[in-house]
Amino acid sequence: MRKADDLRPEYDLRELLKDGVQGKYAERFREGTNLVLLDRDIAEAFPSDEAVNAALRLVMQLKKLPRSEKRSAPKESDPAT
């Protein structure tokens, strides 16, 4: 037995999908490219996918740096004393 359509009547798929492009990323997918959706604020901070990749590679390099011994926070002088 077929399950009833759960889509609410106010959602018109013809309207929602009118600007969609079928297979837009199919070739990249076949090439093995990973697609990642960035939040708008992140995407606006980078001019290109190459810039995003460069920033992520830098993060990966920084993560490999040896950590020094854990330091305690510097003591601030208390202006009341």
VENFENQUI-V776722 format. One record per residue. SS is DSSP state (H for helix, E for strand, C for the rest). PSI is psi in radians with two decimals (NA if undefined). OMEGA is omega as a letter, one per 20 degrees, with the letter a starting at -180 (999 if undefined). Layout:
SS&PSI&OMEGA ; SS&PSI&OMEGA
This chain:
C&2.43&a ; C&2.39&r ; C&2.47&r ; C&2.63&r ; C&2.16&a ; C&-0.03&a ; C&2.26&a ; C&2.55&a ; C&-0.46&a ; C&-0.19&r ; C&1.97&r ; C&1.85&a ; H&-0.57&r ; H&-0.65&r ; H&-0.75&a ; H&-0.60&a ; C&0.16&a ; C&-0.54&a ; C&0.03&a ; C&2.62&r ; C&2.02&a ; C&2.29&r ; C&0.36&a ; C&-0.67&a ; C&0.28&a ; H&-0.76&a ; H&-0.74&r ; H&-0.67&r ; H&-0.76&r ; H&-0.54&r ; C&-0.17&a ; C&0.23&r ; C&2.37&r ; C&2.26&r ; C&2.37&a ; C&2.27&r ; C&2.09&a ; C&2.56&r ; C&2.67&a ; H&-0.78&a ; H&-0.60&r ; H&-0.82&a ; H&-0.64&a ; H&-0.36&a ; H&-0.25&a ; C&2.32&a ; C&-0.32&a ; C&2.96&r ; H&-0.53&r ; H&-0.66&r ; H&-0.67&r ; H&-0.80&a ; H&-0.71&r ; H&-0.73&r ; H&-0.72&r ; H&-0.64&r ; H&-0.66&r ; H&-0.75&r ; H&-0.73&r ; H&-0.70&r ; H&-0.75&r ; H&-0.58&r ; H&-0.46&a ; H&-0.21&a ; C&2.44&r ; C&2.45&r ; C&2.40&r ; C&2.99&r ; C&2.54&a ; C&2.21&a ; C&2.55&r ; C&2.69&a ; C&2.48&r ; C&2.48&a ; C&2.28&r ; C&2.51&r ; C&2.43&a ; C&2.04&a ; C&-0.31&a ; C&-0.29&a ; C&NA&999
